[in-house]
Amino acid sequence: MSLVIFGDTPYAWVAAIQMAAFGTTVTLCPGWGRLVDQPDDELMREPGLDALRLEQERSGRLGYAAGVDYTCPERAGAAQYWMAGNMSPPELLDMCGRLLTAACARAEGRPPVFCVLSAFPVGTLARLQAHLRQTADCQAQVQALPLFVRAGNVLRDFNQPPLLLVGSDDGGQAQALLDVLRPVVHRAREVMIVPLTAAELIKSSVNAMLATRMSFMNEIASLCEQTGVDVELVRQGMAADPRIGGDYLQPGCGFGGPSFSSELLSFARTMKDVLDRHSIIETAIGVNESQRELLFRKLWRHFQGQLAGRCFAIWGAAYKPGSASVQDSPVHPLLQALWAQGARTRVYDPLAGASLAECYPDQPLLTVVDDAYAALEGCAGGVDGAEALILITACEEFQCPDFERLRATLRQPLIFDGRNVYDPEYLARLGFTYVGIGRGVVV
């Protein structure tokens, strides 16, 4: 079987590389009208992914093409087209329509199958199916294969998914897709075949539930600050209940990511349009937006609004540990608010420093450094030291720092911990003022 995959997303690359490793001949089209033959830096750091990519290229099972090539009848001979790009619903319908027209012009074998891996608003795939039936005489099939893969773990999540979810309005075609995915089927904890719209709803509902848990925990942290309770005690008590568990129950300075927030907003709009009322998801999004401003509000109150000319050290810029992406990261609202007050910032992130620098190439109040302790030296040639350390991303490198060096380098022993990484009692014994989320000193 030949398989063509469109997109320059983690979904596209992991599916192409691993399907080639399963023995399928795969053509990956990351660009539309341009040839791309290598993933971005963040994906290159995914454990095992780049080595497997090079191995499949050498085997000849993995090749590349410009996506627009497959709108030519002489190239449109694939049995399946997997759509895994970042595109709008109209762009998806247009691309699939053009591919189908080319495939029908070639008129070889069965009509192609369009399998959608990326997340789209609920109802998009049903519209795609109707659109394709109007586009050409040969009846293409639309399927959904929503992937639940996490940055830093994409290969393992693809190969050993807790849930392998297939959306199809034709049970026979769904079984054919499972045959292609046989190695994954054997390792999956659970396999479900559901209608197209149900698959969209499951994917969106999983994201919404995770967002709701995180936002609820942030509200509990705010309550803890007002009642004098350490939120970590509450979190541990909640996690001990097997009905709740501990996953996604850590308060912090807000969630983000390349597509997570946009998918939530899309789902919230669907809920409002269909149910004609505000949803829990909208509330969760609102709580998160407020949480992303929380660290700045704490800084403002601590320094009584006198932030101009001060220098702050920031550890972490990525939206999550192990990622080089700063897209929709909580670091952005913090930096922009500090700059608006005339504060200077020195930022270190083990993976995402270059990405952050690219976002603000002409910002004189930003210095991106390549060492965690260099961020502490302050903005005047290392003479004064930074006013405080602010932690944004809970990278492993930040878990057990040299606190004596921190105290000696900072102008004052002051830490604002946006991820509750450190123990406030331990830091208090070391002479630090510790401000966390629902714990430590309340500001």
Residue pairs with C-beta under 8 A, 6 or more apart in sequence:
1 24
1 25
1 79
1 80
1 180
2 24
2 25
2 26
2 27
2 77
2 78
2 79
2 80
3 19
3 24
3 25
3 26
3 27
3 78
3 79
3 80
3 82
3 180
4 26
4 27
4 28
4 29
4 65
4 70
4 78
4 80
4 81
4 82
5 12
5 15
5 16
5 19
5 26
5 27
5 28
5 29
5 81
5 82
5 84
6 12
6 29
6 32
6 67
6 81
6 82
6 83
6 84
6 85
6 95
7 29
7 30
7 83
7 84
7 85
7 86
7 117
7 118
8 30
8 31
8 36
8 39
8 40
8 85
8 86
9 84
9 85
9 86
9 118
10 43
10 46
10 149
10 151
10 154
11 84
11 117
11 118
11 147
11 149
12 28
12 30
12 82
12 84
12 85
12 117
13 28
13 30
13 39
13 43
13 49
13 53
14 46
14 49
14 147
14 149
14 154
14 155
14 158
15 82
15 84
15 117
15 147
15 158
16 26
16 28
16 62
17 49
17 52
17 53
17 56
17 62
18 52
18 155
18 158
18 159
19 26
19 180
20 26
20 56
20 59
20 61
20 62
21 52
21 55
21 56
21 61
22 183
23 61
24 61
24 180
25 61
26 56
26 61
26 62
26 63
27 63
27 64
27 65
27 78
28 62
28 63
28 64
28 65
29 64
29 65
29 66
29 67
29 69
29 70
30 36
30 37
30 39
30 64
30 67
31 66
31 67
32 66
32 67
32 68
32 85
32 95
33 66
33 67
33 68
34 66
35 64
35 65
35 66
36 64
37 64
38 44
39 49
39 50
39 53
41 324
41 354
42 151
42 323
42 324
42 325
42 351
43 49
43 50
43 154
44 50
45 324
45 351
46 151
46 152
46 154
46 155
47 152
47 153
47 155
47 156
48 155
49 154
49 155
52 155
53 62
56 62
57 63
65 75
67 95
69 75
70 76
70 78
70 81
70 99
70 102
71 98
71 99
71 101
71 102
72 102
73 102
73 103
73 105
73 106
74 106
75 102
76 99
76 102
76 103
76 105
76 106
76 112
77 103
77 106
77 108
78 103
78 112
79 109
79 110
79 112
79 113
80 112
80 113
80 114
80 115
80 180
81 96
81 99
81 112
81 113
81 114
81 115
82 115
82 116
82 117
82 145
83 92
83 95
83 96
83 114
83 115
83 116
83 117
83 118
84 116
84 117
84 118
85 118
86 118
86 259
87 95
87 118
89 120
89 121
89 124
89 127
92 116
92 120
92 124
92 128
93 127
93 128
93 131
96 114
96 128
96 131
96 132
96 140
97 131
97 132
97 135
99 112
99 114
100 111
100 112
100 114
100 132
100 135
100 136
100 138
100 140
101 135
101 136
103 111
103 112
103 138
103 140
104 111
104 136
104 137
104 138
107 138
111 138
111 139
111 140
111 141
112 140
112 141
113 140
113 141
113 142
113 143
113 173
113 176
113 177
114 128
114 132
114 140
114 141
114 142
114 143
115 142
115 143
115 144
115 145
115 177
116 125
116 128
116 142
116 143
116 144
116 145
117 145
117 146
117 147
119 146
119 200
119 203
119 204
119 207
119 259
119 263
120 200
120 266
121 200
121 266
121 267
121 269
121 270
122 197
122 200
122 201
122 204
122 267
122 270
123 197
123 200
123 270
124 200
125 142
125 144
125 167
125 196
125 197
125 199
125 200
126 196
126 197
128 142
129 142
129 169
129 196
132 139
132 140
132 142
133 139
133 140
141 168
141 170
141 173
142 168
142 169
142 196
143 166
143 167
143 168
143 173
143 174
143 177
143 196
144 165
144 166
144 167
144 168
144 196
144 199
144 200
145 165
145 166
145 167
145 177
146 165
146 167
146 199
146 200
146 202
146 203
147 157
147 158
147 161
148 157
148 161
148 162
148 163
148 165
148 203
148 206
149 157
149 158
150 157
151 257
151 320
151 322
151 323
151 325
152 320
152 321
152 322
152 323
158 184
159 183
159 184
159 187
160 187
160 188
160 189
161 184
161 187
161 188
161 189
162 188
162 189
162 190
163 188
163 189
163 190
163 191
163 192
164 178
164 181
164 184
164 185
164 188
164 190
164 191
164 192
165 192
165 194
165 199
165 202
165 203
166 174
166 177
166 178
166 191
166 192
166 193
166 194
166 199
167 174
167 193
167 194
167 195
167 196
167 197
167 198
167 199
167 200
168 174
168 177
168 193
168 195
168 196
169 195
169 196
171 193
174 193
175 193
178 185
178 191
178 193
185 191
192 202
194 202
204 263
204 266
204 267
204 270
205 267
207 260
207 263
207 264
207 267
208 264
208 267
208 280
208 281
208 284
210 248
211 255
211 260
211 264
211 281
211 284
211 285
211 288
212 280
212 281
212 284
213 247
213 248
213 249
214 248
214 249
214 250
214 251
214 252
214 255
214 284
214 288
215 283
215 284
215 285
215 287
215 288
215 291
216 284
216 287
217 231
217 235
217 249
217 250
217 251
218 251
218 252
218 254
218 287
218 288
218 291
218 437
219 287
220 231
220 234
220 235
220 251
220 438
221 231
221 251
221 437
221 438
221 439
222 438
224 230
224 231
224 234
224 438
224 439
225 231
225 438
225 442
228 442
230 424
230 438
230 439
231 251
231 420
231 437
231 438
231 439
232 420
232 438
232 439
234 438
235 246
235 249
235 250
235 251
238 244
238 246
238 249
239 245
239 246
239 249
250 419
250 420
251 420
251 437
251 438
252 291
252 394
252 418
252 419
252 420
252 437
253 291
253 292
253 294
253 295
253 330
253 334
253 392
253 418
253 419
253 437
254 288
254 289
254 291
254 292
254 294
254 330
255 261
255 288
255 319
255 330
256 292
256 319
256 327
256 328
256 329
256 330
257 319
257 320
257 325
257 327
257 328
258 319
258 325
258 327
258 328
260 328
261 285
261 288
261 328
264 281
264 284
264 285
265 285
267 281
268 279
268 281
268 282
268 285
271 279
271 281
271 282
272 278
272 279
272 282
291 330
292 330
292 333
292 334
293 333
293 337
294 418
294 437
295 330
295 334
295 390
295 392
295 416
295 418
296 333
296 334
296 337
296 338
298 416
298 435
298 443
299 307
299 312
299 338
299 388
299 390
299 416
300 307
300 341
301 443
302 388
302 414
302 435
302 443
303 310
303 387
307 338
307 341
307 342
307 343
308 341
308 342
308 343
309 342
309 343
309 344
310 343
310 344
310 387
311 343
311 344
311 345
311 346
311 378
311 379
311 380
311 384
311 386
311 387
312 338
312 343
312 344
312 345
312 346
312 386
312 387
312 388
312 389
312 390
313 346
313 348
313 375
313 376
313 386
313 388
313 389
313 390
313 410
314 331
314 334
314 335
314 345
314 346
314 347
314 348
314 375
314 389
314 390
314 391
314 392
315 347
315 348
315 349
315 372
315 375
315 389
315 390
315 391
315 392
315 393
315 395
315 398
316 331
316 348
316 349
316 391
316 392
316 393
316 394
316 395
316 398
316 419
317 326
317 329
317 331
317 347
317 349
317 352
317 353
317 355
317 356
317 392
317 393
318 324
318 325
318 326
318 329
318 349
318 351
318 352
318 355
318 393
318 395
319 325
319 326
319 327
319 328
319 329
319 330
319 393
320 393
321 393
321 394
321 395
321 396
322 351
322 395
323 351
323 352
324 351
324 352
324 354
324 355
325 352
325 355
326 332
326 349
326 352
326 355
326 356
326 359
329 352
329 392
329 393
330 392
330 418
331 347
331 356
331 392
331 393
332 359
334 390
334 392
335 345
335 347
335 360
335 366
338 345
338 365
339 345
339 363
339 365
339 366
342 365
343 365
344 365
344 366
344 367
344 379
345 365
345 366
345 367
346 367
346 368
346 369
346 374
346 375
346 376
346 377
346 378
346 379
346 386
347 353
347 356
347 366
347 367
347 368
347 369
347 375
348 368
348 369
348 370
348 371
348 372
348 374
348 375
349 356
349 393
349 395
350 395
350 397
351 395
352 393
353 368
353 369
353 370
354 368
356 366
356 368
357 366
357 368
360 366
367 379
369 375
372 397
372 398
372 401
373 402
373 405
373 409
375 386
375 389
376 385
376 386
376 389
376 406
376 409
376 410
377 385
377 386
377 409
378 384
378 385
378 386
378 411
379 386
384 411
385 409
385 410
385 411
386 409
386 410
386 411
387 410
387 411
387 412
387 414
388 410
388 412
388 414
388 415
388 416
389 406
389 410
389 414
389 415
389 416
390 415
390 416
390 418
391 398
391 415
391 416
391 417
391 418
391 419
391 421
391 422
392 418
392 419
393 419
394 419
394 421
398 421
399 421
403 427
403 430
403 432
404 430
406 413
406 415
406 432
407 413
407 430
407 431
407 432
412 433
413 430
413 431
413 432
413 433
414 432
414 433
414 435
415 422
415 427
415 432
415 433
415 434
415 435
416 435
417 434
417 435
417 436
417 437
417 440
418 437
419 437
420 436
420 437
420 438
420 439
422 434
422 436
424 434
424 436
424 439
424 440
424 441
427 434
427 440
428 434
433 441
434 440
434 441
435 441
435 442
435 443
